[in-house]
Each structure stands twice: as C-alpha cells, then as structure tokens.
Amino acid sequence: LSRHPKFKMEHFPSVVVLSGGGYGHVPVPLLMADEALVESQQRVQKYFTSFVGTLGHAPANLRAKMKAIVEKWGKLHAQPVLVEQRKDWRQVMASSAISLAPRGYGRTSYHIAE
C-alpha cells in the first residue's frame, strides 16, 4: 500500500507494519538464510573487535570510515582487530569479543541476527 500513490499509511491507522529492513512499526531480524545455532566451544578471543563483510555497501562511505577508526584504535590500544571481507565470517565472529554490525544502505544489518 505504501508504494501506491492512491493509498497512504495514515489512511490505515490500525495496520501494523513488520519490517526486516528497519522501516515500519515492529522491527524483525533481517535474515539472508536459515542459520543453525552453533555452540561455541571457543572461549579464547582472537580478536577484540571484528567486522567481516563488504566495506562498500553503506551510504557516505560509512564502513570504510569504520575500518579506519577500528584499525587506528587497535594500534593505539595494542588490541587485535579485523575488518575485512572473508568467507569464514562465522569463525571470526565466534572468536571476537565484539562483532560490529554496521548498517548498509537500509537501516539494519544481517549481522545483528547472525
């Protein structure tokens, strides 16, 4: 309804919009695919913080700026950090004390649910 010029959401005050993209009344996780729950046996954190994903998929070069800030912080505090695109993102997230989940072009991120 919201894309049709004849109908506007204010004409339907009782409609609740659930959205995985960050728009609407009720946010729901943005999922790319089913993910099995994994019991992490690893408690030693290889990285203090990490982000494994595409650096170019965000407005205003946000993710590239995040990478520069995180890497500078890691050097300043002598902490291991990782910000890059890799296929083993599950293992990297499991071995990180903090996993970053920056937004993309939408308002949310797959990493929040992952």
Secondary structure, DSSP 8 states (H G I E B T S, - for coil): -TTSTT--GGG-TT---EESSS-SSEE----SS----------S-SEEEEEES-SSSSGGGHHHHHHHHHHHHHHHTT--EEEE--S-HHHHHHTEEEE-----SSSS-HHHH-
